[in-house]
Amino acid sequence: MRLTHRTQVKEELRAVAPQLIAVAYVGLDWRSFVALDALEEVIVSPTAGSSPDGIADLVSELGWECVHFVNELHAKIYIGKNAAAVGSFNLSANGLSGHALVEAGYIVESPHELNELRTFYAELKTLAQRQYPTATLKERQLSKLKEINNKLAKAGLNVPRSTTSRTLAEYVPTTSTDFYCSYYEGDYVNFNQAALQKQAPQKFVSHDTDPNDLTKMHLTFLEKDDVHSGHWMLTWKAGEGTEIPATLEVGWMYINDVFPNGAVDEDTSYTKLAVQWKGARGIGAPPFTIGKVEKAALRELLVAGTFPEFLPHPDREQWSLNKTFRRFKEFVEAWKKLAVK
């Protein structure tokens, strides 16, 4: 066993070539520190501090069956075939670059100690399988982590945000709520001023405050819809009735806040209000960029009618965001195929 610290850690970890990793936090830049061809499994704490995008990236490479969650995990263990690293360093630039936090640990090479670490890792995996026995439960927690980090960001804390501009072809969906998908029909919303002032008095300082002056974009949903802050929303403008416009207006909205009963809608009950504030900072990059090819492919997919959950009802019945979740991954993959054909 020998000590490693500061900038040595990164080089030592590369030599370890970890197959099994158990760490409290994962950063966006995890690929910079481990060899993907050796990596088999990861256990991480899906709590404030970890990057949801970093975890999603791990899932896209390893699959949910090889990415596990333990809420209380604070250990940092990297186990390779012939050596292991144990210390204070998380799987992130802060932990491993040697230029952010001062980290230290030990390199373990004794066969007996390696076996002890593998036994401990197996115990952690058993605990993970008890806490999150299914991919669905892990997906829900990953979605919740986005909301947690958004709340921390609003409190002024620095949280990990993706700044990478990916293409649709590069994007791999990992959960049914990686981002939300919603059409909109117009810009007018009848705001519930009293509810907004009560829920966000720091924004709506009086009954005369115009929400249109504060929001870059806003959309309304049913109160039962599972729409939460910290998520991106893919939006497009619907046409008249069930008509798909010849040229789609497509864009991204980041949901800074959600207000129950933030709007008044006596006809269709779309009263839950999601907003992106004007000048909102620290929201990072959307899941992928959207250009002419992607817009045309999205229109083609919508016109085909194979995903009615993503469109207005022909008879103008209530539309629910929740119905899109079960077909979200299928929808994205179909869109990708049309965009790259």
VEXKE-366954 format. One record per residue (C-alpha): residue number from 1; residue in one letter; y negated, z, x negated. Coordinates in steps of 0.1 Angstrom, whole numbers, always signed. Last residue first. Example, Ala and Ser with C-alpha at 12.3 -4.5 7.8 and 13.67 -1.06 7.14 Angstrom:
BEGIN
(node 2, 'S', (+11, +71, -137)),
(node 1, 'A', (+45, +78, -123)),
//
This chain:
BEGIN
(node 341, 'K', (-87, -429, +315)),
(node 340, 'V', (-106, -400, +300)),
(node 339, 'A', (-128, -389, +329)),
(node 338, 'L', (-102, -396, +356)),
(node 337, 'K', (-76, -375, +337)),
(node 336, 'K', (-101, -347, +332)),
(node 335, 'W', (-110, -345, +369)),
(node 334, 'A', (-73, -342, +378)),
(node 333, 'E', (-69, -314, +352)),
(node 332, 'V', (-100, -296, +366)),
(node 331, 'F', (-88, -298, +402)),
(node 330, 'E', (-53, -286, +393)),
(node 329, 'K', (-68, -256, +375)),
(node 328, 'F', (-90, -248, +405)),
(node 327, 'R', (-63, -253, +432)),
(node 326, 'R', (-58, -216, +441)),
(node 325, 'F', (-95, -208, +435)),
(node 324, 'T', (-110, -234, +458)),
(node 323, 'K', (-102, -215, +490)),
(node 322, 'N', (-122, -185, +478)),
(node 321, 'L', (-155, -205, +479)),
(node 320, 'S', (-153, -206, +517)),
(node 319, 'W', (-165, -233, +540)),
(node 318, 'Q', (-173, -224, +576)),
(node 317, 'E', (-165, -252, +601)),
(node 316, 'R', (-187, -283, +600)),
(node 315, 'D', (-161, -305, +618)),
(node 314, 'P', (-156, -326, +586)),
(node 313, 'H', (-154, -294, +565)),
(node 312, 'P', (-177, -296, +535)),
(node 311, 'L', (-159, -303, +502)),
(node 310, 'F', (-140, -284, +474)),
(node 309, 'E', (-111, -273, +496)),
(node 308, 'P', (-106, -310, +506)),
(node 307, 'F', (-91, -317, +472)),
(node 306, 'T', (-72, -350, +476)),
(node 305, 'G', (-101, -366, +494)),
(node 304, 'A', (-103, -395, +470)),
(node 303, 'V', (-141, -394, +473)),
(node 302, 'L', (-141, -361, +455)),
(node 301, 'L', (-121, -373, +426)),
(node 300, 'E', (-142, -405, +422)),
(node 299, 'R', (-174, -384, +424)),
(node 298, 'L', (-161, -362, +396)),
(node 297, 'A', (-151, -392, +375)),
(node 296, 'A', (-186, -407, +379)),
(node 295, 'K', (-202, -373, +369)),
(node 294, 'E', (-179, -369, +339)),
(node 293, 'V', (-187, -404, +326)),
(node 292, 'K', (-224, -400, +331)),
(node 291, 'G', (-226, -367, +312)),
(node 290, 'I', (-214, -332, +318)),
(node 289, 'T', (-211, -307, +289)),
(node 288, 'F', (-185, -280, +289)),
(node 287, 'P', (-179, -243, +298)),
(node 286, 'P', (-217, -236, +300)),
(node 285, 'A', (-234, -224, +268)),
(node 284, 'G', (-247, -189, +262)),
(node 283, 'I', (-264, -167, +288)),
(node 282, 'G', (-286, -149, +263)),
(node 281, 'R', (-318, -156, +281)),
(node 280, 'A', (-328, -161, +317)),
(node 279, 'G', (-362, -179, +319)),
(node 278, 'K', (-360, -185, +356)),
(node 277, 'W', (-333, -163, +371)),
(node 276, 'Q', (-299, -177, +382)),
(node 275, 'V', (-291, -165, +417)),
(node 274, 'A', (-261, -158, +440)),
(node 273, 'L', (-269, -148, +476)),
(node 272, 'K', (-243, -136, +501)),
(node 271, 'T', (-256, -145, +536)),
(node 270, 'Y', (-237, -177, +544)),
(node 269, 'S', (-230, -166, +580)),
(node 268, 'T', (-228, -201, +595)),
(node 267, 'D', (-254, -201, +623)),
(node 266, 'E', (-272, -168, +619)),
(node 265, 'D', (-280, -173, +582)),
(node 264, 'V', (-303, -147, +566)),
(node 263, 'A', (-300, -144, +528)),
(node 262, 'G', (-296, -115, +503)),
(node 261, 'N', (-269, -100, +526)),
(node 260, 'P', (-249, -91, +495)),
(node 259, 'F', (-270, -100, +464)),
(node 258, 'V', (-253, -116, +434)),
(node 257, 'D', (-270, -116, +400)),
(node 256, 'N', (-272, -136, +367)),
(node 255, 'I', (-250, -164, +379)),
(node 254, 'Y', (-253, -193, +355)),
(node 253, 'M', (-258, -226, +373)),
(node 252, 'W', (-244, -259, +359)),
(node 251, 'G', (-252, -294, +371)),
(node 250, 'V', (-242, -324, +392)),
(node 249, 'E', (-265, -346, +413)),
(node 248, 'L', (-240, -372, +423)),
(node 247, 'T', (-249, -408, +425)),
(node 246, 'A', (-233, -427, +454)),
(node 245, 'P', (-235, -396, +475)),
(node 244, 'I', (-202, -384, +491)),
(node 243, 'E', (-205, -385, +529)),
(node 242, 'T', (-189, -357, +548)),
(node 241, 'G', (-220, -350, +569)),
(node 240, 'E', (-250, -363, +550)),
(node 239, 'G', (-246, -360, +513)),
(node 238, 'A', (-235, -330, +492)),
(node 237, 'K', (-253, -319, +460)),
(node 236, 'W', (-232, -308, +432)),
(node 235, 'T', (-227, -274, +415)),
(node 234, 'L', (-205, -260, +388)),
(node 233, 'M', (-210, -223, +387)),
(node 232, 'W', (-209, -202, +356)),
(node 231, 'H', (-198, -166, +358)),
(node 230, 'G', (-214, -133, +347)),
(node 229, 'S', (-223, -123, +382)),
(node 228, 'H', (-196, -124, +409)),
(node 227, 'V', (-185, -147, +437)),
(node 226, 'D', (-154, -135, +456)),
(node 225, 'D', (-164, -149, +490)),
(node 224, 'K', (-161, -123, +518)),
(node 223, 'E', (-199, -122, +523)),
(node 222, 'L', (-199, -159, +528)),
(node 221, 'F', (-219, -179, +503)),
(node 220, 'T', (-255, -188, +494)),
(node 219, 'L', (-268, -206, +464)),
(node 218, 'H', (-298, -200, +441)),
(node 217, 'M', (-313, -219, +412)),
(node 216, 'K', (-341, -213, +387)),
(node 215, 'T', (-351, -182, +405)),
(node 214, 'L', (-382, -161, +403)),
(node 213, 'D', (-408, -182, +421)),
(node 212, 'N', (-384, -193, +448)),
(node 211, 'P', (-377, -156, +454)),
(node 210, 'D', (-413, -153, +467)),
(node 209, 'T', (-426, -117, +463)),
(node 208, 'D', (-447, -108, +494)),
(node 207, 'H', (-423, -80, +505)),
(node 206, 'S', (-431, -63, +472)),
(node 205, 'V', (-418, -56, +437)),
(node 204, 'F', (-389, -80, +441)),
(node 203, 'K', (-377, -81, +405)),
(node 202, 'Q', (-377, -45, +395)),
(node 201, 'P', (-369, -36, +431)),
(node 200, 'A', (-336, -54, +429)),
(node 199, 'Q', (-313, -42, +456)),
(node 198, 'K', (-339, -28, +480)),
(node 197, 'Q', (-364, -57, +474)),
(node 196, 'L', (-336, -82, +479)),
(node 195, 'A', (-324, -65, +512)),
(node 194, 'A', (-360, -64, +526)),
(node 193, 'Q', (-367, -100, +516)),
(node 192, 'N', (-337, -115, +533)),
(node 191, 'F', (-342, -150, +521)),
(node 190, 'N', (-340, -180, +544)),
(node 189, 'V', (-328, -206, +519)),
(node 188, 'Y', (-340, -241, +516)),
(node 187, 'D', (-328, -262, +486)),
(node 186, 'G', (-304, -284, +505)),
(node 185, 'E', (-267, -293, +509)),
(node 184, 'Y', (-249, -274, +482)),
(node 183, 'Y', (-215, -281, +467)),
(node 182, 'S', (-196, -253, +449)),
(node 181, 'C', (-172, -249, +420)),
(node 180, 'Y', (-168, -215, +402)),
(node 179, 'F', (-160, -211, +366)),
(node 178, 'D', (-131, -198, +347)),
(node 177, 'T', (-121, -185, +381)),
(node 176, 'S', (-85, -197, +385)),
(node 175, 'T', (-78, -187, +349)),
(node 174, 'T', (-71, -205, +316)),
(node 173, 'P', (-87, -239, +321)),
(node 172, 'V', (-85, -261, +289)),
(node 171, 'Y', (-117, -279, +279)),
(node 170, 'E', (-116, -305, +251)),
(node 169, 'A', (-116, -335, +275)),
(node 168, 'L', (-145, -319, +295)),
(node 167, 'T', (-165, -318, +263)),
(node 166, 'R', (-174, -287, +244)),
(node 165, 'S', (-209, -274, +234)),
(node 164, 'T', (-203, -241, +216)),
(node 163, 'T', (-228, -213, +222)),
(node 162, 'S', (-202, -189, +237)),
(node 161, 'R', (-216, -155, +244)),
(node 160, 'P', (-206, -122, +228)),
(node 159, 'V', (-227, -92, +240)),
(node 158, 'N', (-258, -76, +226)),
(node 157, 'L', (-271, -48, +248)),
(node 156, 'G', (-303, -50, +268)),
(node 155, 'A', (-290, -35, +301)),
(node 154, 'K', (-288, -70, +315)),
(node 153, 'A', (-265, -79, +287)),
(node 152, 'L', (-243, -49, +295)),
(node 151, 'K', (-240, -60, +331)),
(node 150, 'N', (-231, -95, +320)),
(node 149, 'N', (-204, -81, +297)),
(node 148, 'I', (-188, -63, +326)),
(node 147, 'E', (-189, -93, +349)),
(node 146, 'K', (-173, -115, +323)),
(node 145, 'L', (-147, -88, +317)),
(node 144, 'K', (-138, -89, +354)),
(node 143, 'S', (-127, -125, +351)),
(node 142, 'L', (-105, -115, +322)),
(node 141, 'Q', (-91, -87, +343)),
(node 140, 'R', (-83, -111, +371)),
(node 139, 'E', (-66, -135, +347)),
(node 138, 'K', (-45, -107, +333)),
(node 137, 'L', (-34, -96, +367)),
(node 136, 'T', (-24, -132, +376)),
(node 135, 'A', (-5, -136, +343)),
(node 134, 'T', (+17, -108, +354)),
(node 133, 'P', (+29, -74, +341)),
(node 132, 'Y', (-6, -61, +332)),
(node 131, 'Q', (-5, -24, +326)),
(node 130, 'R', (+33, -21, +323)),
(node 129, 'Q', (+36, -52, +302)),
(node 128, 'A', (+8, -40, +279)),
(node 127, 'L', (+26, -6, +274)),
(node 126, 'T', (+58, -25, +264)),
(node 125, 'K', (+37, -46, +240)),
(node 124, 'L', (+22, -15, +225)),
(node 123, 'E', (+57, -1, +219)),
(node 122, 'A', (+67, -34, +203)),
(node 121, 'Y', (+37, -32, +180)),
(node 120, 'F', (+47, +3, +170)),
(node 119, 'T', (+82, -9, +161)),
(node 118, 'R', (+67, -38, +141)),
(node 117, 'L', (+45, -13, +123)),
(node 116, 'E', (+74, +9, +114)),
(node 115, 'N', (+94, -22, +102)),
(node 114, 'L', (+65, -31, +80)),
(node 113, 'E', (+64, +5, +66)),
(node 112, 'H', (+101, +2, +56)),
(node 111, 'P', (+97, -32, +41)),
(node 110, 'S', (+68, -20, +20)),
(node 109, 'E', (+40, -46, +19)),
(node 108, 'V', (+11, -29, +36)),
(node 107, 'I', (-25, -40, +29)),
(node 106, 'Y', (-49, -12, +37)),
(node 105, 'G', (-82, -8, +55)),
(node 104, 'A', (-119, -11, +52)),
(node 103, 'E', (-149, -24, +71)),
(node 102, 'V', (-187, -24, +65)),
(node 101, 'L', (-201, -43, +94)),
(node 100, 'A', (-219, -76, +91)),
(node 99, 'H', (-214, -94, +58)),
(node 98, 'G', (-177, -88, +52)),
(node 97, 'S', (-168, -117, +75)),
(node 96, 'L', (-139, -98, +91)),
(node 95, 'G', (-151, -72, +116)),
(node 94, 'N', (-184, -86, +127)),
(node 93, 'A', (-169, -121, +125)),
(node 92, 'S', (-142, -112, +149)),
(node 91, 'L', (-106, -101, +151)),
(node 90, 'N', (-114, -64, +147)),
(node 89, 'F', (-115, -46, +113)),
(node 88, 'S', (-110, -8, +110)),
(node 87, 'G', (-77, -9, +91)),
(node 86, 'V', (-42, -21, +90)),
(node 85, 'A', (-31, -54, +73)),
(node 84, 'A', (+5, -64, +71)),
(node 83, 'A', (+29, -80, +46)),
(node 82, 'N', (+60, -101, +43)),
(node 81, 'K', (+63, -119, +76)),
(node 80, 'G', (+29, -110, +89)),
(node 79, 'I', (+16, -81, +109)),
(node 78, 'Y', (-21, -76, +117)),
(node 77, 'I', (-31, -42, +131)),
(node 76, 'K', (-65, -30, +144)),
(node 75, 'A', (-60, -1, +167)),
(node 74, 'H', (-84, +7, +196)),
(node 73, 'L', (-62, -2, +225)),
(node 72, 'E', (-70, +18, +257)),
(node 71, 'N', (-70, -11, +281)),
(node 70, 'V', (-39, -28, +268)),
(node 69, 'F', (-37, -65, +274)),
(node 68, 'H', (-13, -92, +262)),
(node 67, 'V', (-15, -128, +250)),
(node 66, 'C', (+18, -144, +244)),
(node 65, 'E', (+30, -151, +280)),
(node 64, 'W', (-6, -160, +288)),
(node 63, 'G', (-3, -192, +267)),
(node 62, 'L', (-7, -194, +229)),
(node 61, 'E', (-34, -219, +223)),
(node 60, 'S', (-53, -219, +256)),
(node 59, 'V', (-47, -182, +259)),
(node 58, 'L', (-64, -176, +225)),
(node 57, 'D', (-93, -197, +237)),
(node 56, 'A', (-95, -176, +269)),
(node 55, 'I', (-96, -145, +247)),
(node 54, 'G', (-125, -159, +227)),
(node 53, 'D', (-143, -170, +259)),
(node 52, 'P', (-139, -135, +274)),
(node 51, 'S', (-154, -121, +241)),
(node 50, 'S', (-143, -85, +235)),
(node 49, 'G', (-170, -58, +235)),
(node 48, 'A', (-165, -44, +270)),
(node 47, 'T', (-128, -43, +278)),
(node 46, 'P', (-98, -66, +278)),
(node 45, 'S', (-82, -46, +249)),
(node 44, 'V', (-62, -70, +229)),
(node 43, 'I', (-25, -77, +221)),
(node 42, 'V', (-18, -110, +203)),
(node 41, 'E', (+13, -130, +199)),
(node 40, 'E', (+28, -158, +177)),
(node 39, 'L', (+3, -167, +150)),
(node 38, 'A', (+17, -186, +120)),
(node 37, 'D', (+4, -221, +129)),
(node 36, 'L', (-29, -207, +141)),
(node 35, 'A', (-38, -193, +107)),
(node 34, 'V', (-61, -164, +111)),
(node 33, 'F', (-97, -157, +102)),
(node 32, 'S', (-119, -186, +113)),
(node 31, 'R', (-99, -191, +145)),
(node 30, 'W', (-112, -157, +157)),
(node 29, 'D', (-148, -171, +160)),
(node 28, 'L', (-155, -162, +197)),
(node 27, 'G', (-145, -126, +189)),
(node 26, 'V', (-115, -105, +198)),
(node 25, 'Y', (-117, -67, +202)),
(node 24, 'A', (-94, -37, +202)),
(node 23, 'V', (-68, -53, +180)),
(node 22, 'A', (-30, -59, +180)),
(node 21, 'I', (-19, -90, +161)),
(node 20, 'L', (+16, -104, +155)),
(node 19, 'Q', (+23, -134, +133)),
(node 18, 'P', (-3, -126, +107)),
(node 17, 'A', (-8, -149, +77)),
(node 16, 'V', (-9, -119, +52)),
(node 15, 'A', (-26, -141, +27)),
(node 14, 'R', (-53, -150, +52)),
(node 13, 'L', (-58, -114, +59)),
(node 12, 'E', (-63, -106, +22)),
(node 11, 'E', (-90, -132, +20)),
(node 10, 'K', (-110, -119, +50)),
(node 9, 'V', (-105, -83, +39)),
(node 8, 'Q', (-119, -88, +4)),
(node 7, 'T', (-154, -93, +18)),
(node 6, 'R', (-157, -56, +27)),
(node 5, 'H', (-126, -36, +21)),
(node 4, 'T', (-90, -36, +10)),
(node 3, 'L', (-70, -6, -2)),
(node 2, 'R', (-34, -9, -14)),
(node 1, 'M', (+0, +0, +0)),
//
